[in-house]
Amino acid sequence: MVGVELSEQACAEFFEDRHVEFSTSTHGPFKRFQSKNQGTDVVLLNGDIFDTTAELLGPITAVYDRGSYVALPKDVRVHYAAMITALIGAQRAPVHYVLVAAEKPAGDDSGPPYSITANELNTTFGSMFAVQPTARRAHHRLEDTFEVVYELKFKEHCML
């Protein structure tokens, strides 16, 4: 598993919270956190996700986005979606993609997390994925906000 995380502290805490030993090294523009425990193959790249390349990540089989997309202002989300779509599209293989979004009352443009709609996800990811909400629940910290889990299903024609 390879993850990309902007916060160096969050990378270290990921391993510490799970009592997994790790080492660090430099990997391109990233600080690489690698698990040392046998049977646990986890790598976290600490740095700017926009510096990510297919070569740095390797094959992508799944994407779990719990906080990246919702943390970005709308104009940057468009670039983020284009980058992710390009990285995945270059493989021409299906990818399981789960994105956790925030849903706020209409007109609430505060953030992060920013409010994300299914319409926006269809616009930004629709060329490669069919967007399907799979769960909706009250946000654990924010009043009048819901957490919506979306499954982005890879469209078969993208493998051609």
N, C-alpha and C positions, 0 to 999 in steps of 0.2 A: 504494500500500500504506500502510495506517495501522496502527501498533502502539501499544500502551500499555505503559509501563515505569515502575516505581516509582523506579528508580535513575537519577539524572541522569548519573552517570558512565557507566553502561551505555549510555545514549542516545548520548552523545558518542563513546564507544569503538566503537559500531556503525558510525558513519560513518568514523571515523579508521582503523579496521582495514581498511576497504574503499577507503581513499584517496578518499573522496567528500566534497567541500566541503559545508558545511551552514550554515544560518542558524537563529537562534532568535527566538522571539516568544512572546507570551502568547496563549493560545487558551482562553477560559473559565478554569477553575481549573488548567489545565495549562500547562507550559512546552512549546512546540512546537518540535521539531527538524525542519527541512525540508531535503531535499537541494537543492543548487544546480546539480548537474551535469545537463546536458541529457540527456533520455532516461531519467533516473533519478527516478522520482516516489515518494519515500519520505518519510513523515511519522511521527515518533515523538512521542507525547504523554507527557510526563514528569509522573507524578502518580499519584494513587490511582484504580485502575480502577473503584472504586465511585462515583466522580464522573462516570463516562462516561455520555453520553446519545447517542441515535440522531443528534441534530443535530450533535454534535461529531464523531462517527465517519463519518457519511455511509453510503452503501450498503455492506452487508457481503456479500461473496461467498465468503470463506473465513476460517477461524479456525485458527491454529496456536498451540497452547498447550504450550510446552515447560517452563514453570516456575511458572506462576501457581497452577494448581489444586493441585499437589502441595506448594506452600509454605504453604498455608492450613490451619489446624486444621479438624477435621471440621465444627464448627458454622458456621464461616464459609464453608466450601465449599458448603454448602446455599444460602446467600445468593448466592454467586458464580454458581452454576449457574442460579438463578432469574433473576438479572440478565442473564446471557448469553442465556438462553432467551427472555426478554422482548425484548431488543434484536433478536434474530434473528427471533422470531415476529412482530414488528410489520411486518416486510417482506413476509411471506407469499411468500417465494421460497426456493428451495433454496440451501443453504450447505454448502460442503465444510468439514468440521471434523476436525482431527487433534489428538489430545491425547496427550502423552507422560507416562506415569505411572511411579511407582516401585512395585515389588512386593517386600516384605520378608517374612521368615519370620513365620508366625502368632504373634501376641502382641507383635510389635515395633511399638510405638506411637510410637517416637521420630521426630523430624523437626525441621525439614524436611530432605529431602523426606519427606512422610508416605506410608505405604503405601496404595495405591488399588487396589480390586478392581473387576472388571467388574460385580459385583452393585451396588456403590455407584454406579458410573456409570449403570447402568440405572435405579437409583432416582432419582438427581438429574437425569438428562437424558432418561430414557426416554419422557416424554410427547411429545417432539419428535424424538428420534433413536433409531435402532437402533444399539446399541453393538457393534462388531466389533473384536477384537484382530487386528492385522495383522503385528506383529513382536514378538519377545521376545529380549533379549540381556542379557548380564552388564553391570551398571552399570560405567561407566568409572572411578569413584572409590570406590564403596562395596562392601565385601565382603558377601557373602550377600544382595545386592540385585540385582534385575533391572529393566531399563528395558523397559516394555511400551508399544508404540505402538497406540493405538486410533483407529479411524476411526468417527466418529459420523455415520451416514447419515441424512439428513433424511427424515422420514416424509412421504409425499405428502399425507396428509390434513391436514397442517399448513398447506398452501397454500390451503385452501378458506376 
